[in-house]
Amino acid sequence: MNNNRPASKAFKIEKNINFVYNLIGLNNSRYILKYLVVLLTFFILWPLFNLVKEGLYGIQKGSIYLTTANLNDIKGTLLLLIFSLTLGGFLGVTNGWILANCHFKGRKVLRVCQLIPFATPAYLLAATFIDLGSIYSIRITGMLWGVVIMAFTTYPYVFLLSLESFEEGGRKQIEACRTLGIGPWKSFFRISLPIAIPSITAGLALMAMEIINELGAVQLLNIPSISAGILESWVEEGEPSGAIALALFALILVFLLVAIERKSREKSKRWIDGISSVDSPKWELKGINLFLAQVVTFTPPILTLGIPITWAIINIDQINQGFNIDLIGLTIRSFSLALAVSLITIFISLILSISKRWHNHQWLNIFTFLSSIGYAIPGSVLALALLSFQGSIWQVNILSLLIWGYSIRFLAVSKGGLDAGFERISPNIDNAAINLGKNWSEVLLKIHLPLLKGPILVGILLVFVDTIKELPLTFILRPFDFDTLSVRIFQYAGDERLAESILPSLIIICLGLIASLALIPSLNNRNK
C-alpha cells in the first residue's frame, strides 16, 4: 500500500508537469491564439471601459452633466448628420445606380474616380474653400458649407456598398422589366432600390461615423460639434465634466450606428441570396440623360480633387514659403509614426484573423468583433479615454498613448482585408499541411503569408495613409512640439497662413490618391 503512494504521487507530478509543458509549449499549440485574442481585446477596450466608468461615477456624484454649450454641440452634430447624410446618400445611390446599370462613354473611368474623395480629408477641403473664398470675397463658413464638404468627402461609403448591391441583386427582375418596356427609373424604384436599402443604410452609418469624428472642418467652418466641444471643454477650458458627458453621448450614438451597420449588412446578404447575379445589358444613355449622368458622376471627384489642385496652382508663386527644414522634419515624423502604426496593426490583425480561422467559437467571434470596434469611435472620444492613463498610476508615455490610439482606431482597416483574404484560402490547404505534421505557426508562415501578400500590403498602405490624415486623435494626444502634417495644415488654416500649407497638403493628397488606387482592384472585381 505504501509503495503505491509514491507511484501515485509521481504520476500526479508527471501529469502536472505535462500540463505546464503543454501550457507553456504554446509554440505548437493553437491555444496561444485564444489567449492573445482575449489580451488584445482587453487592451483595445480598456480605455473605453475606463472612460465609461469615470462617466458613470461622475453622473452618480452629479459632477458630470451637459451644459448649454454641450447641448448646442450635440444639436450642431445632429443637424450636420441629417443634412450631410441626405446629400451624401443621394450622391452615393445615384452614382451607384448610374455606373452599375447604365452605359455611356467614360463610364469605367468615372467608376474609378468615385474613389478620389477618399484622398482629400474634409479639413483640407474646408481650408481650401476658405482660402479661395477670401480671394474672391466669398465668406465660407457655417452649416451649409459643412454639409457640402462632409457629404462630398464621405459619400463613397454609400457609393461602394450600393454599387455592389445594384450589380449583384435583382438582375432577372430588371431584365423582366426591360422586356415589359419599363424604363430605368421605374426599374430603380420598384426593384433595385428596395433590394439595396440594407446596403445603403450600412453606407450611411459609415458616413455618420466619419462625420461625428470630424474635427478640423467643423472648427474651421465654425460649426458646433461633439468633437470640437470635447476639445474645447477638455483642452482649452480645462473642464473635464462637459467633455466626458459629450464623449458618453458620442459613444451611445456610435454604438447605435454600429448596430445599424451590422444589421443592415446581414439583411443585405439575405437579400442577395438566391437572386441571379448574371450580367444583363445596360441602358444606353443619350442626349440630356447622358449629360446629366456625366455631370452627377463627375462633380464629386472634380470638387474634392480639382478644387485643391486649382488652389495650389493659384498659389504656386507662394509654394516656396512652405519648403523649409521644418517640413522635412514634419514629413519624416509623420511617415515614421504612420509606418510604426501600420506594422503594429497588421501584426495584430494577423493574430485576430488567424485565430478566427483556427477556432470557430461564438465567444471568439464576439471578441474579434469587439477588437475592431475602434474604427467607429471618434478620435476625440478615444483621445479623451486614453488621456486618463497619463495621470493614473500607469503613467503611460504620451507618444505611446498616441500609437495605442492609432492602433485601436485603424485596426479594422487592416483586419477587413485580411479577413477577406483568408476567406479565399481553402481550409483544405490547412488540413493538408496539418496532416503532414505542420503546426499552425508553420502553416501561417509558409502558406498563409505568401498567399496574403496583397491584402497585407494594401492593409499597411491604408493604415499608413489614414494615420497621416488623422487629425482629432493626433491634435489632442500629440506630445509637446510634436506636430504632424495634418496638425500643421490645421494650424496654418486657423492662422490664415494657407500658403505655407500647400506642400503638406499636396503630400497628403498624393498619399490619399495612392491609397485610393489600392482600392481599384476590388472595385474592378465587382464589374467582372
DASULRA-V714066 format. One record per backbone hydrogen bond with DSSP energy under -0.5 kcal/mol. CO is the residue of the C=O (numbers start at 1). NH is the residue of the N-H. E is the energy in kcal/mol with one decimal. If there is no record, write none. Layout:
co:CO nh:NH e:E
co:CO nh:NH e:E
//
This chain:
co:1 nh:5 e:-0.9
co:2 nh:6 e:-1.0
co:3 nh:7 e:-1.0
co:4 nh:8 e:-2.8
co:5 nh:9 e:-3.0
co:6 nh:10 e:-2.9
co:7 nh:11 e:-2.2
co:8 nh:12 e:-2.1
co:9 nh:13 e:-2.4
co:10 nh:14 e:-2.7
co:11 nh:15 e:-2.4
co:12 nh:16 e:-2.6
co:13 nh:17 e:-2.6
co:14 nh:18 e:-2.5
co:15 nh:19 e:-2.1
co:16 nh:20 e:-2.7
co:17 nh:21 e:-2.9
co:18 nh:22 e:-2.7
co:19 nh:23 e:-2.1
co:20 nh:24 e:-2.8
co:21 nh:25 e:-2.1
co:24 nh:26 e:-1.6
co:25 nh:28 e:-1.2
co:26 nh:29 e:-1.3
co:29 nh:32 e:-0.7
co:30 nh:33 e:-1.4
co:30 nh:34 e:-0.8
co:31 nh:35 e:-2.0
co:32 nh:36 e:-2.5
co:33 nh:37 e:-2.4
co:34 nh:38 e:-2.2
co:35 nh:39 e:-2.4
co:36 nh:40 e:-3.0
co:37 nh:41 e:-2.5
co:38 nh:42 e:-2.0
co:39 nh:43 e:-2.0
co:40 nh:44 e:-1.9
co:41 nh:45 e:-2.5
co:42 nh:46 e:-2.0
co:43 nh:47 e:-0.5
co:45 nh:49 e:-2.7
co:46 nh:50 e:-2.4
co:47 nh:51 e:-2.2
co:48 nh:52 e:-2.7
co:49 nh:53 e:-2.6
co:50 nh:54 e:-2.2
co:51 nh:55 e:-2.5
co:52 nh:56 e:-2.8
co:53 nh:57 e:-2.2
co:54 nh:58 e:-2.4
co:55 nh:59 e:-2.4
co:56 nh:60 e:-2.2
co:57 nh:61 e:-1.9
co:58 nh:62 e:-1.3
co:58 nh:63 e:-2.1
co:58 nh:64 e:-1.3
co:63 nh:65 e:-0.6
co:65 nh:67 e:-0.5
co:67 nh:71 e:-2.4
co:68 nh:72 e:-1.7
co:69 nh:73 e:-1.9
co:70 nh:74 e:-2.3
co:71 nh:75 e:-2.4
co:72 nh:76 e:-2.4
co:73 nh:77 e:-2.2
co:74 nh:78 e:-2.5
co:75 nh:79 e:-2.4
co:76 nh:80 e:-2.4
co:77 nh:81 e:-2.5
co:78 nh:82 e:-2.5
co:79 nh:83 e:-2.3
co:80 nh:84 e:-2.1
co:81 nh:85 e:-2.6
co:82 nh:86 e:-1.5
co:83 nh:87 e:-2.2
co:84 nh:88 e:-3.2
co:85 nh:89 e:-2.4
co:86 nh:90 e:-1.9
co:87 nh:91 e:-2.3
co:88 nh:92 e:-2.7
co:89 nh:93 e:-2.7
co:90 nh:94 e:-2.4
co:91 nh:95 e:-2.4
co:92 nh:96 e:-2.1
co:93 nh:97 e:-2.5
co:94 nh:98 e:-2.5
co:95 nh:99 e:-2.4
co:96 nh:100 e:-1.0
co:97 nh:101 e:-2.4
co:98 nh:102 e:-1.7
co:101 nh:283 e:-2.4
co:103 nh:285 e:-2.1
co:104 nh:107 e:-1.7
co:106 nh:110 e:-2.3
co:107 nh:111 e:-1.9
co:108 nh:112 e:-1.5
co:109 nh:113 e:-2.0
co:110 nh:114 e:-1.0
co:111 nh:114 e:-0.6
co:112 nh:115 e:-2.0
co:113 nh:116 e:-1.6
co:115 nh:118 e:-1.4
co:116 nh:119 e:-2.8
co:116 nh:120 e:-0.5
co:117 nh:120 e:-0.8
co:119 nh:121 e:-0.6
co:121 nh:125 e:-2.1
co:122 nh:126 e:-2.6
co:123 nh:127 e:-2.1
co:124 nh:128 e:-2.1
co:125 nh:129 e:-2.4
co:126 nh:130 e:-2.4
co:127 nh:131 e:-2.1
co:128 nh:132 e:-2.6
co:129 nh:133 e:-2.6
co:130 nh:134 e:-1.9
co:131 nh:135 e:-1.6
co:132 nh:136 e:-1.8
co:133 nh:138 e:-4.0
co:134 nh:137 e:-0.6
co:138 nh:140 e:-0.7
co:139 nh:141 e:-0.8
co:142 nh:146 e:-1.6
co:143 nh:147 e:-2.7
co:144 nh:148 e:-2.0
co:145 nh:149 e:-2.5
co:146 nh:150 e:-2.7
co:147 nh:151 e:-2.5
co:148 nh:152 e:-2.2
co:149 nh:153 e:-1.6
co:150 nh:154 e:-1.1
co:151 nh:155 e:-1.7
co:154 nh:157 e:-1.7
co:155 nh:158 e:-0.9
co:155 nh:159 e:-2.2
co:156 nh:160 e:-2.9
co:157 nh:161 e:-1.6
co:158 nh:162 e:-2.7
co:159 nh:163 e:-2.6
co:160 nh:164 e:-1.7
co:161 nh:165 e:-1.7
co:162 nh:166 e:-2.9
co:163 nh:167 e:-2.0
co:164 nh:168 e:-1.6
co:165 nh:169 e:-2.3
co:170 nh:174 e:-2.2
co:171 nh:175 e:-2.5
co:172 nh:176 e:-2.1
co:173 nh:177 e:-2.0
co:174 nh:178 e:-2.2
co:175 nh:179 e:-2.2
co:176 nh:180 e:-1.4
co:177 nh:182 e:-2.8
co:178 nh:181 e:-1.5
co:183 nh:187 e:-2.0
co:184 nh:188 e:-2.3
co:185 nh:189 e:-2.2
co:186 nh:190 e:-2.3
co:187 nh:191 e:-2.3
co:187 nh:192 e:-1.6
co:188 nh:193 e:-3.2
co:191 nh:195 e:-1.5
co:192 nh:196 e:-2.2
co:193 nh:197 e:-1.2
co:196 nh:200 e:-2.8
co:197 nh:201 e:-2.6
co:198 nh:202 e:-2.0
co:199 nh:203 e:-2.2
co:200 nh:204 e:-2.5
co:201 nh:205 e:-2.1
co:202 nh:206 e:-1.9
co:203 nh:207 e:-2.3
co:204 nh:208 e:-2.5
co:205 nh:209 e:-1.9
co:206 nh:210 e:-1.7
co:207 nh:211 e:-2.2
co:208 nh:212 e:-2.5
co:209 nh:213 e:-1.6
co:210 nh:214 e:-1.2
co:215 nh:219 e:-2.0
co:216 nh:220 e:-2.6
co:217 nh:221 e:-2.0
co:218 nh:223 e:-3.2
co:219 nh:222 e:-1.0
co:221 nh:142 e:-2.7
co:222 nh:224 e:-0.5
co:225 nh:229 e:-2.3
co:226 nh:230 e:-2.5
co:227 nh:231 e:-1.9
co:228 nh:232 e:-2.5
co:229 nh:233 e:-2.7
co:230 nh:234 e:-2.5
co:231 nh:235 e:-1.7
co:231 nh:236 e:-1.5
co:232 nh:237 e:-2.6
co:233 nh:239 e:-3.9
co:238 nh:240 e:-0.7
co:239 nh:243 e:-1.0
co:240 nh:244 e:-2.8
co:241 nh:245 e:-2.2
co:242 nh:246 e:-2.4
co:243 nh:247 e:-2.3
co:244 nh:248 e:-2.5
co:245 nh:249 e:-2.0
co:246 nh:250 e:-2.6
co:247 nh:251 e:-2.4
co:248 nh:252 e:-2.2
co:249 nh:253 e:-2.3
co:250 nh:254 e:-2.8
co:251 nh:255 e:-2.7
co:252 nh:256 e:-1.7
co:253 nh:257 e:-1.9
co:254 nh:258 e:-2.6
co:255 nh:259 e:-2.1
co:256 nh:260 e:-2.1
co:257 nh:261 e:-2.7
co:258 nh:262 e:-2.7
co:259 nh:263 e:-2.4
co:260 nh:264 e:-2.4
co:261 nh:265 e:-2.0
co:262 nh:266 e:-1.9
co:263 nh:267 e:-2.2
co:264 nh:268 e:-2.3
co:265 nh:269 e:-1.9
co:266 nh:270 e:-1.7
co:267 nh:271 e:-2.2
co:268 nh:272 e:-1.7
co:269 nh:273 e:-1.6
co:272 nh:275 e:-2.1
co:276 nh:171 e:-1.4
co:283 nh:103 e:-3.5
co:283 nh:285 e:-0.5
co:286 nh:289 e:-1.1
co:286 nh:290 e:-0.7
co:287 nh:291 e:-2.0
co:288 nh:292 e:-2.6
co:289 nh:293 e:-2.3
co:290 nh:294 e:-2.2
co:291 nh:295 e:-2.1
co:292 nh:296 e:-2.7
co:293 nh:297 e:-2.2
co:294 nh:298 e:-1.7
co:295 nh:299 e:-2.0
co:296 nh:300 e:-0.6
co:298 nh:302 e:-1.9
co:299 nh:303 e:-2.3
co:300 nh:304 e:-2.5
co:301 nh:305 e:-2.1
co:301 nh:306 e:-0.8
co:302 nh:306 e:-0.6
co:302 nh:307 e:-0.8
co:303 nh:307 e:-0.7
co:305 nh:309 e:-2.0
co:306 nh:310 e:-2.8
co:307 nh:311 e:-2.6
co:308 nh:312 e:-2.3
co:309 nh:313 e:-2.2
co:310 nh:314 e:-2.6
co:311 nh:315 e:-1.8
co:313 nh:316 e:-1.5
co:315 nh:318 e:-2.0
co:316 nh:319 e:-1.2
co:318 nh:321 e:-1.8
co:319 nh:322 e:-1.2
co:320 nh:323 e:-0.6
co:322 nh:324 e:-1.0
co:324 nh:328 e:-1.3
co:325 nh:329 e:-2.1
co:326 nh:330 e:-2.6
co:327 nh:331 e:-2.6
co:328 nh:332 e:-2.4
co:329 nh:333 e:-2.6
co:330 nh:334 e:-2.8
co:331 nh:335 e:-2.8
co:332 nh:336 e:-2.6
co:333 nh:337 e:-2.3
co:334 nh:338 e:-2.4
co:335 nh:339 e:-2.5
co:336 nh:340 e:-2.3
co:337 nh:341 e:-2.3
co:338 nh:342 e:-2.4
co:339 nh:343 e:-2.2
co:340 nh:344 e:-2.1
co:341 nh:345 e:-2.8
co:342 nh:346 e:-2.2
co:343 nh:347 e:-1.8
co:344 nh:348 e:-2.3
co:345 nh:349 e:-2.7
co:346 nh:350 e:-1.9
co:347 nh:351 e:-1.7
co:348 nh:352 e:-2.5
co:349 nh:353 e:-2.9
co:350 nh:354 e:-2.6
co:351 nh:355 e:-2.0
co:352 nh:356 e:-1.7
co:353 nh:357 e:-1.4
co:354 nh:358 e:-2.2
co:355 nh:359 e:-2.3
co:358 nh:360 e:-0.5
co:359 nh:361 e:-1.3
co:361 nh:365 e:-2.1
co:362 nh:366 e:-2.0
co:363 nh:367 e:-2.0
co:364 nh:368 e:-2.6
co:365 nh:369 e:-2.0
co:366 nh:370 e:-2.5
co:367 nh:371 e:-2.1
co:368 nh:372 e:-0.6
co:369 nh:372 e:-1.1
co:370 nh:373 e:-1.4
co:372 nh:375 e:-1.0
co:373 nh:376 e:-1.7
co:373 nh:377 e:-0.5
co:374 nh:377 e:-0.9
co:378 nh:382 e:-2.4
co:379 nh:383 e:-2.5
co:380 nh:384 e:-2.0
co:381 nh:385 e:-2.2
co:382 nh:386 e:-2.1
co:383 nh:387 e:-2.1
co:384 nh:388 e:-0.8
co:386 nh:389 e:-1.6
co:386 nh:390 e:-0.5
co:387 nh:390 e:-1.1
co:387 nh:391 e:-0.8
co:389 nh:392 e:-0.6
co:389 nh:395 e:-0.7
co:389 nh:396 e:-1.0
co:392 nh:395 e:-0.7
co:397 nh:401 e:-2.0
co:398 nh:402 e:-1.8
co:399 nh:403 e:-2.2
co:400 nh:404 e:-2.5
co:401 nh:405 e:-2.7
co:402 nh:406 e:-2.5
co:403 nh:407 e:-2.5
co:404 nh:408 e:-2.1
co:405 nh:409 e:-2.5
co:406 nh:410 e:-2.7
co:407 nh:411 e:-0.7
co:410 nh:414 e:-1.2
co:411 nh:415 e:-2.4
co:412 nh:416 e:-2.1
co:413 nh:417 e:-0.7
co:414 nh:418 e:-1.5
co:415 nh:419 e:-2.7
co:416 nh:420 e:-1.9
co:417 nh:421 e:-2.1
co:418 nh:422 e:-2.7
co:419 nh:423 e:-1.7
co:420 nh:424 e:-0.8
co:421 nh:424 e:-0.7
co:422 nh:425 e:-1.2
co:424 nh:426 e:-0.6
co:426 nh:429 e:-1.4
co:426 nh:430 e:-0.7
co:427 nh:431 e:-2.3
co:428 nh:432 e:-2.3
co:429 nh:433 e:-2.0
co:430 nh:434 e:-2.3
co:431 nh:435 e:-2.3
co:432 nh:436 e:-0.9
co:433 nh:438 e:-2.1
co:434 nh:437 e:-2.0
co:439 nh:443 e:-2.3
co:440 nh:444 e:-2.3
co:441 nh:445 e:-2.4
co:442 nh:446 e:-2.7
co:443 nh:447 e:-1.9
co:443 nh:448 e:-2.2
co:444 nh:449 e:-2.8
co:447 nh:451 e:-1.4
co:448 nh:452 e:-1.4
co:449 nh:452 e:-0.5
co:450 nh:453 e:-0.8
co:452 nh:456 e:-2.4
co:453 nh:457 e:-2.4
co:454 nh:458 e:-2.6
co:455 nh:459 e:-2.5
co:456 nh:460 e:-2.5
co:457 nh:461 e:-2.4
co:458 nh:462 e:-2.7
co:459 nh:463 e:-2.3
co:460 nh:464 e:-2.4
co:461 nh:465 e:-2.4
co:462 nh:466 e:-2.5
co:463 nh:467 e:-2.4
co:464 nh:468 e:-1.7
co:465 nh:469 e:-2.2
co:466 nh:470 e:-1.7
co:468 nh:486 e:-0.6
co:471 nh:475 e:-3.4
co:472 nh:476 e:-2.0
co:473 nh:477 e:-2.2
co:474 nh:478 e:-2.1
co:479 nh:482 e:-1.4
co:484 nh:488 e:-2.6
co:485 nh:489 e:-2.2
co:486 nh:490 e:-2.0
co:487 nh:491 e:-2.5
co:488 nh:492 e:-2.8
co:489 nh:493 e:-2.4
co:490 nh:494 e:-2.1
co:491 nh:495 e:-1.9
co:492 nh:497 e:-3.2
co:493 nh:496 e:-1.0
co:497 nh:500 e:-1.2
co:498 nh:501 e:-1.1
co:499 nh:502 e:-1.0
co:501 nh:505 e:-2.3
co:502 nh:506 e:-2.5
co:503 nh:507 e:-2.3
co:504 nh:508 e:-2.1
co:505 nh:509 e:-2.5
co:506 nh:510 e:-2.5
co:507 nh:511 e:-2.2
co:508 nh:512 e:-2.5
co:509 nh:513 e:-2.3
co:510 nh:514 e:-2.0
co:511 nh:515 e:-2.3
co:512 nh:516 e:-2.2
co:513 nh:517 e:-2.4
co:514 nh:518 e:-1.4
co:515 nh:519 e:-0.6
co:516 nh:519 e:-1.2
co:517 nh:520 e:-1.3
co:519 nh:523 e:-1.6
co:520 nh:524 e:-2.9
co:521 nh:525 e:-2.1
co:522 nh:526 e:-0.8
co:523 nh:526 e:-0.5
co:524 nh:527 e:-1.4
co:525 nh:528 e:-1.1
//
